[in-house]
Amino acid sequence: MTSPAPGPAAPPAPSVGPPWARWAGLAILLLVLAAYLPLLGAGYVWDDQDLILKNTAITSLSNWPQLFSQDLWAGTPLAGDGSGFYRPLVALSLAFDHALAPGSAAFAHAHSLAWHLLACLLLWCLLRRSVGVVGAAAGLPLFALHPVQTEAVAWISARNDPMAAALLFGALLLLDRDRPSPGALLGGAVLLLAALLAKESALLAPAMLALVAVARTGRPGRLRSHLAVLLALCIYAALRTWAGVALPPRADLLHIEAAAPPALAHFAQDVLW
């Protein structure tokens, strides 16, 4: 009686790495905290004046249903411009700042920094599982301390970036599994929906999930995980349509196709710099 042919070999587990690398994540987080701690002495700049100080929609947490039914800038002096940004969780976070520490730029900066630190922690976990602890120790500083992050962390109005990043990384941690449980699928879909409600760039989640899965297993991920992503995208589209928030100007396919090459070139220049 012949034994059955062996199936395809599973990809090797990421290397555990040297002992020092185990503490690299904590060391990087402390370095990020030290680098951005001076922000607590900074104030409001640029769009903060209108989006935070002159925004009537964020003056009370009881306005939260209104935040989910309008454009991000609807309560500001620039409401008539129609930005096309549907980011209710960002507006809700600003309302949270106003409720706990009205007019305190230091508290708002600390809040934004906390989101960036959370994003770094979750990315560390994601990279360590996908490429090993040495790869994570090399890759995390590029994200955490790259100069291009300065605007996202230091500018209160740009909190949407660290919020969306943290929520997206959390979703990927739950969805990129060999056998995702129903709870993991539901949690991943909820976190991805929250990331979309923080910033539209989370629409890249399908591609990111596939890339993370390929890095870890050599395959593009479980179908059920991608279905959870699709569910979150559909709910987001339904909420945006219900709120009546139109797409930003010049967001049609022709303009996106024309803008893609220079945008990618600019991004590559930032990374190289």
C-alpha positions as CSV (number, residue, x, y, z in Angstrom):
1,M,0.0,0.0,0.0
2,T,1.5,3.3,-1.1
3,S,1.4,6.3,1.1
4,P,-0.3,9.4,-0.2
5,A,1.8,12.0,-2.0
6,P,2.8,14.8,0.3
7,G,1.1,18.1,-0.1
8,P,2.9,21.4,-0.8
9,A,5.3,22.4,1.9
10,A,4.3,25.2,4.1
11,P,6.5,28.3,3.9
12,P,9.1,28.5,6.6
13,A,8.2,30.5,9.7
14,P,9.8,33.9,10.0
15,S,13.1,33.8,11.9
16,V,13.0,34.6,15.6
17,G,16.2,36.6,15.3
18,P,18.8,37.6,17.8
19,P,17.9,38.4,21.5
20,W,18.4,42.1,21.0
21,A,15.8,42.2,18.3
22,R,13.1,41.2,20.8
23,W,13.4,44.6,22.5
24,A,13.7,46.5,19.3
25,G,10.0,47.3,19.0
26,L,9.9,48.8,22.5
27,A,13.0,50.8,21.8
28,I,11.6,52.2,18.6
29,L,8.4,53.2,20.3
30,L,10.3,55.0,23.0
31,L,12.4,56.7,20.3
32,V,9.2,57.8,18.5
33,L,7.7,59.1,21.7
34,A,10.9,61.1,22.4
35,A,11.0,62.5,18.9
36,Y,7.4,63.8,18.9
37,L,7.1,64.8,22.6
38,P,7.9,68.4,21.9
39,L,4.6,68.6,20.1
40,L,2.9,69.0,23.4
41,G,4.1,72.6,23.4
42,A,2.9,73.3,19.9
43,G,-0.4,75.1,19.0
44,Y,-3.0,75.2,16.2
45,V,-1.9,75.8,12.6
46,W,-3.4,76.2,9.1
47,D,-6.6,74.2,8.8
48,D,-6.8,73.7,12.6
49,Q,-8.2,77.3,12.8
50,D,-11.3,76.4,10.7
51,L,-11.7,72.6,11.3
52,I,-11.2,72.8,15.1
53,L,-11.5,76.3,16.5
54,K,-14.4,77.5,14.3
55,N,-16.2,74.2,13.8
56,T,-19.7,74.3,15.4
57,A,-20.3,70.6,14.7
58,I,-17.6,69.4,17.2
59,T,-18.6,71.5,20.2
60,S,-20.6,68.7,21.8
61,L,-20.3,64.9,21.7
62,S,-24.1,64.8,21.5
63,N,-23.7,65.9,17.9
64,W,-22.3,62.6,16.9
65,P,-25.3,61.5,14.7
66,Q,-24.8,64.8,12.7
67,L,-21.1,64.0,12.2
68,F,-22.0,60.7,10.4
69,S,-24.4,62.5,8.1
70,Q,-22.3,65.3,6.6
71,D,-19.1,66.3,5.0
72,L,-16.1,66.7,7.3
73,W,-16.1,70.5,6.8
74,A,-19.9,71.0,7.1
75,G,-19.7,72.8,10.4
76,T,-16.9,75.2,9.4
77,P,-16.8,78.5,7.6
78,L,-15.7,76.6,4.5
79,A,-18.8,74.4,4.5
80,G,-20.1,75.6,1.1
81,D,-16.9,74.4,-0.7
82,G,-17.9,70.7,-0.6
83,S,-14.6,69.0,0.2
84,G,-15.9,65.5,-0.6
85,F,-14.2,64.1,2.6
86,Y,-16.4,61.7,4.6
87,R,-14.5,61.3,7.8
88,P,-16.9,61.2,10.7
89,L,-14.5,59.3,13.0
90,V,-12.0,62.2,12.7
91,A,-14.7,64.7,13.5
92,L,-15.8,62.6,16.4
93,S,-12.2,62.5,17.7
94,L,-12.1,66.3,17.5
95,A,-15.4,66.5,19.5
96,F,-13.8,64.2,22.1
97,D,-10.9,66.6,22.4
98,H,-13.3,69.5,22.9
99,A,-15.3,67.6,25.5
100,L,-12.3,66.7,27.6
101,A,-10.0,69.6,27.1
102,P,-11.7,72.5,25.2
103,G,-9.1,74.7,23.5
104,S,-6.2,72.6,24.6
105,A,-3.8,72.1,21.7
106,A,-1.5,70.1,24.0
107,F,-4.3,67.5,24.7
108,A,-5.1,67.4,20.9
109,H,-1.5,66.8,20.0
110,A,-1.2,64.1,22.6
111,H,-4.3,62.4,21.2
112,S,-2.8,62.5,17.7
113,L,0.5,61.1,19.0
114,A,-1.3,58.3,20.7
115,W,-2.8,57.2,17.4
116,H,0.6,57.2,15.8
117,L,2.1,55.1,18.6
118,L,-0.7,52.7,18.3
119,A,-0.2,52.4,14.5
120,C,3.5,51.7,15.1
121,L,2.8,49.0,17.7
122,L,0.3,47.3,15.4
123,L,2.6,47.5,12.4
124,W,5.4,46.0,14.6
125,C,3.1,43.0,15.3
126,L,2.2,42.7,11.7
127,L,5.7,42.9,10.4
128,R,7.1,40.5,13.0
129,R,4.5,37.9,12.0
130,S,5.1,38.4,8.3
131,V,8.8,38.9,7.9
132,G,10.3,38.1,11.3
133,V,11.6,40.2,14.1
134,V,14.7,41.4,12.3
135,G,12.7,42.5,9.3
136,A,10.3,44.3,11.6
137,A,13.1,46.0,13.5
138,A,14.4,47.3,10.1
139,G,11.1,48.2,8.6
140,L,9.3,49.9,11.5
141,P,11.6,52.9,11.8
142,L,11.0,53.7,8.1
143,F,7.3,54.1,8.9
144,A,7.6,55.5,12.4
145,L,10.3,58.1,12.1
146,H,10.3,59.0,8.4
147,P,10.2,62.8,7.9
148,V,7.1,62.4,5.7
149,Q,5.2,61.5,8.8
150,T,5.8,64.9,10.4
151,E,2.7,66.5,8.9
152,A,0.5,63.5,9.8
153,V,1.5,63.5,13.4
154,A,2.3,67.2,14.1
155,W,-0.7,68.7,12.4
156,I,-3.9,68.1,14.4
157,S,-6.1,68.3,11.3
158,A,-4.1,65.5,9.7
159,R,-5.0,63.1,12.5
160,N,-7.0,61.1,9.9
161,D,-3.7,59.6,8.7
162,P,-2.5,57.9,12.0
163,M,-6.1,57.0,12.8
164,A,-6.7,55.2,9.5
165,A,-3.2,53.6,9.7
166,A,-3.8,52.2,13.2
167,L,-7.3,50.9,12.4
168,L,-6.1,49.4,9.1
169,F,-3.2,47.6,10.7
170,G,-5.5,46.2,13.3
171,A,-7.8,44.9,10.7
172,L,-5.0,43.2,8.8
173,L,-3.8,41.5,12.0
174,L,-7.2,40.0,12.4
175,L,-7.9,39.1,8.8
176,D,-4.5,37.7,7.8
177,R,-4.8,34.3,9.4
178,D,-4.7,30.7,8.1
179,R,-8.1,30.0,9.6
180,P,-9.8,33.2,10.6
181,S,-12.6,32.7,13.1
182,P,-16.0,34.4,12.7
183,G,-15.0,36.7,15.5
184,A,-11.7,37.7,13.7
185,L,-13.6,38.2,10.4
186,L,-16.2,40.4,12.1
187,G,-13.6,42.3,14.1
188,G,-11.5,42.9,11.0
189,A,-14.4,44.1,9.0
190,V,-15.4,46.5,11.8
191,L,-11.9,47.9,12.1
192,L,-11.6,48.3,8.3
193,L,-14.9,50.2,8.2
194,A,-13.6,52.4,11.0
195,A,-10.4,53.0,9.0
196,L,-12.5,54.0,6.0
197,L,-14.5,56.4,8.2
198,A,-11.2,58.0,9.2
199,K,-9.7,58.4,5.7
200,E,-10.4,57.2,2.2
201,S,-6.9,55.8,1.7
202,A,-8.1,52.7,3.5
203,L,-9.7,51.7,0.2
204,L,-6.3,50.2,-0.5
205,A,-7.1,47.5,2.1
206,P,-7.7,44.7,-0.5
207,A,-4.3,45.1,-2.0
208,M,-2.6,45.5,1.4
209,L,-4.3,42.3,2.7
210,A,-3.1,40.4,-0.4
211,L,0.5,41.7,0.0
212,V,0.7,40.9,3.7
213,A,-0.7,37.4,3.1
214,V,1.8,36.8,0.3
215,A,4.7,38.0,2.5
216,R,3.6,35.5,5.2
217,T,2.5,32.5,3.3
218,G,3.2,33.0,-0.4
219,R,-0.6,33.1,-1.1
220,P,-2.9,36.1,-1.5
221,G,-5.0,35.2,1.6
222,R,-8.2,33.4,2.5
223,L,-11.3,34.1,0.4
224,R,-13.4,34.7,3.6
225,S,-11.0,37.4,4.7
226,H,-11.4,39.2,1.4
227,L,-15.1,38.8,1.7
228,A,-14.9,40.6,5.1
229,V,-13.0,43.4,3.4
230,L,-15.7,43.6,0.7
231,L,-18.4,43.8,3.3
232,A,-16.7,46.7,5.0
233,L,-16.3,48.5,1.6
234,C,-20.0,48.0,0.8
235,I,-21.1,49.4,4.2
236,Y,-18.8,52.4,3.8
237,A,-20.2,53.1,0.3
238,A,-23.8,52.9,1.7
239,L,-23.0,55.2,4.6
240,R,-21.3,57.7,2.3
241,T,-24.3,57.6,-0.1
242,W,-26.8,58.0,2.7
243,A,-24.9,61.0,4.1
244,G,-25.0,62.6,0.6
245,V,-21.2,63.3,0.5
246,A,-20.2,63.5,-3.1
247,L,-16.8,62.5,-4.4
248,P,-14.1,65.2,-4.3
249,P,-13.7,67.4,-7.4
250,R,-11.7,65.9,-10.2
251,A,-12.0,62.4,-8.6
252,D,-13.3,60.8,-11.8
253,L,-11.3,58.0,-13.5
254,L,-9.7,60.2,-16.2
255,H,-8.3,62.7,-13.7
256,I,-7.1,59.8,-11.4
257,E,-5.4,58.1,-14.3
258,A,-3.6,61.4,-15.3
259,A,-2.6,62.2,-11.7
260,A,-1.3,58.7,-10.8
261,P,2.2,58.9,-12.4
262,P,3.2,62.2,-10.9
263,A,1.6,61.2,-7.5
264,L,3.6,58.0,-7.5
265,A,6.8,59.9,-8.5
266,H,6.2,62.3,-5.6
267,F,5.7,59.5,-3.2
268,A,8.9,57.7,-4.3
269,Q,10.8,61.0,-3.9
270,D,9.5,61.3,-0.4
271,V,10.5,57.8,0.5
272,L,14.0,58.2,-1.0
273,W,14.5,61.5,0.8
